[in-house]
Each structure stands twice: as structure tokens, then as C-alpha cells.
Amino acid sequence: MAQITHKLEILVNAADPVPEINNVILAFLQLHSGRETQILTELQSEIAAAIKHYSNETGESE
């Protein structure tokens, strides 16, 4: 049986990370209508963990 999947090909300007990452997130949210809150909540947890990791790595406080 054929498998049908969504495929995104994304080209970003790595020199401008914050708005580019935001645009990528928005693109994914558009593909998952109705799950935006779930996706953003899970991302929030991942981001919090990354902030903690990098803060500890560099000795910065949160």
C-alpha cells in the first residue's frame, strides 16, 4: 500500500535564527491543525531543558 506523507523542504537564513526558527515552527503548526497547543507545550519543555543545559554548561544563571 502506498504511504502518503507530508514533506517540507525548508531553506533558512542561519544568520537570523530566531525569526527563521519561528517560521519553521509556524509551518509545522499549519500542518497539524488542532494540535498547536500540544506541539507548542512539548516544544516549551524541550526549550526549557535546553536553556537549563546550556546555562549549566556556560555557568550562566537562568
Backbone as JSON, one array per atom type, in Angstrom:
{
  "sequence": "MAQITHKLEILVNAADPVPEINNVILAFLQLHSGRETQILTELQSEIAAAIKHYSNETGESE",
  "N": [[0.84, -1.18, 0.0], [0.47, 2.23, -0.71], [2.31, 4.82, 0.86], [1.52, 7.93, 2.16], [2.9, 10.96, 2.86], [3.55, 14.1, 4.43], [5.9, 16.39, 3.27], [8.33, 18.67, 4.04], [10.43, 20.98, 2.62], [12.83, 23.03, 3.65], [14.44, 26.08, 3.55], [16.59, 28.06, 5.26], [17.8, 31.15, 6.66], [20.58, 31.01, 8.31], [21.93, 32.98, 9.63], [20.11, 34.52, 10.88], [18.63, 33.43, 13.24], [16.37, 33.39, 15.13], [13.86, 34.54, 14.01], [13.74, 32.82, 11.81], [13.58, 30.23, 12.89], [11.14, 30.55, 14.17], [9.45, 30.81, 11.92], [9.68, 28.24, 10.85], [8.52, 26.7, 12.89], [5.9, 27.73, 12.76], [5.2, 26.8, 10.22], [5.09, 24.03, 10.65], [3.02, 23.94, 12.53], [0.85, 24.69, 10.96], [0.48, 22.4, 9.49], [-0.58, 20.71, 11.32], [-3.2, 21.21, 12.35], [-5.29, 21.92, 15.08], [-3.69, 20.66, 16.91], [-1.96, 22.48, 17.87], [-1.53, 23.62, 20.47], [-0.66, 21.4, 21.97], [1.71, 20.73, 20.58], [3.21, 23.1, 20.86], [3.43, 23.2, 23.65], [4.96, 20.91, 24.16], [7.28, 21.66, 22.8], [7.97, 23.86, 24.36], [8.75, 22.59, 26.73], [11.0, 21.2, 25.81], [12.61, 23.36, 25.06], [12.96, 24.65, 27.53], [14.45, 22.68, 28.85], [16.75, 22.72, 27.25], [17.65, 25.33, 27.71], [18.28, 25.15, 30.41], [20.32, 23.22, 30.28], [22.3, 24.53, 28.65], [22.71, 26.81, 30.16], [23.83, 25.73, 32.49], [26.11, 24.64, 31.37], [27.58, 26.85, 30.56], [27.8, 28.22, 32.87], [26.04, 30.21, 33.38], [23.28, 31.9, 34.95], [19.78, 31.2, 35.13]],
  "CA": [[0.0, 0.0, 0.0], [1.24, 3.48, -0.8], [2.37, 5.68, 2.03], [1.46, 9.33, 1.81], [3.38, 11.78, 3.96], [3.87, 15.49, 4.14], [7.34, 16.64, 3.26], [8.7, 20.08, 3.97], [11.81, 21.33, 2.31], [12.94, 24.35, 4.24], [15.71, 26.78, 3.41], [16.58, 29.14, 6.24], [18.97, 32.0, 6.79], [21.16, 30.66, 9.61], [22.44, 34.19, 10.26], [18.98, 35.18, 11.53], [17.99, 32.21, 13.74], [15.09, 33.45, 15.85], [12.69, 34.58, 13.12], [13.73, 31.65, 10.93], [13.03, 29.11, 13.69], [9.72, 30.85, 14.33], [8.77, 30.48, 10.67], [9.64, 26.78, 10.73], [7.5, 26.25, 13.83], [4.6, 28.08, 12.2], [4.93, 25.89, 9.1], [4.66, 22.74, 11.21], [1.71, 24.1, 13.16], [-0.15, 24.71, 9.91], [0.24, 21.02, 9.06], [-1.17, 19.94, 12.42], [-4.31, 21.99, 12.87], [-5.94, 21.3, 16.23], [-2.67, 20.15, 17.84], [-1.0, 23.56, 18.1], [-1.2, 23.76, 21.89], [0.15, 20.24, 22.35], [3.04, 20.85, 19.97], [3.92, 24.21, 21.49], [3.73, 22.82, 25.03], [6.11, 19.99, 24.12], [8.44, 22.47, 22.44], [8.3, 24.66, 25.52], [9.5, 21.71, 27.63], [12.32, 20.95, 25.2], [13.37, 24.61, 25.13], [13.33, 24.84, 28.93], [15.54, 21.74, 29.13], [17.94, 23.2, 26.56], [18.12, 26.51, 28.43], [18.92, 24.65, 31.64], [21.56, 22.58, 29.87], [23.29, 25.5, 28.19], [23.02, 27.69, 31.3], [24.76, 24.98, 33.35], [27.34, 24.44, 30.61], [28.33, 28.1, 30.48], [27.85, 28.81, 34.18], [25.06, 31.31, 33.46], [22.07, 31.62, 35.71], [18.59, 31.34, 34.29]],
  "C": [[0.89, 1.24, 0.0], [1.2, 4.22, 0.52], [2.38, 7.13, 1.56], [1.88, 10.13, 3.03], [3.59, 13.2, 3.49], [5.39, 15.64, 4.19], [7.55, 18.14, 3.14], [10.16, 20.17, 3.57], [11.95, 22.79, 2.7], [14.35, 24.88, 4.05], [15.65, 27.98, 4.34], [17.88, 29.93, 6.19], [19.53, 31.78, 8.19], [21.72, 31.88, 10.34], [21.35, 34.93, 11.04], [18.11, 34.11, 12.2], [16.61, 32.37, 14.35], [13.89, 33.57, 14.91], [12.61, 33.38, 12.19], [13.15, 30.44, 11.65], [11.53, 29.31, 13.9], [8.93, 30.48, 13.08], [8.66, 28.97, 10.46], [8.57, 26.21, 11.66], [6.11, 26.53, 13.28], [4.23, 27.16, 11.03], [4.45, 24.54, 9.6], [3.28, 22.84, 11.85], [0.6, 24.11, 12.13], [-0.48, 23.31, 9.41], [-0.52, 20.2, 10.1], [-2.25, 20.74, 13.12], [-5.02, 21.23, 13.99], [-4.97, 20.77, 17.26], [-1.67, 21.23, 18.22], [-0.57, 23.66, 19.55], [-0.33, 22.61, 22.37], [1.57, 20.37, 21.84], [3.84, 21.94, 20.66], [4.29, 23.91, 22.94], [4.92, 21.87, 25.08], [7.38, 20.73, 23.73], [8.91, 23.31, 23.62], [9.13, 23.84, 26.52], [10.91, 21.45, 27.11], [13.21, 22.2, 25.29], [13.83, 24.87, 26.55], [14.5, 23.92, 29.31], [16.84, 22.21, 28.47], [18.52, 24.43, 27.25], [18.85, 26.09, 29.7], [20.27, 24.04, 31.31], [22.64, 23.6, 29.52], [23.65, 26.51, 29.28], [24.02, 27.03, 32.23], [26.12, 24.83, 32.67], [28.21, 25.7, 30.62], [28.45, 28.79, 31.84], [26.91, 30.0, 34.35], [23.92, 30.9, 34.36], [20.88, 31.88, 34.81], [17.92, 32.66, 34.49]]
}
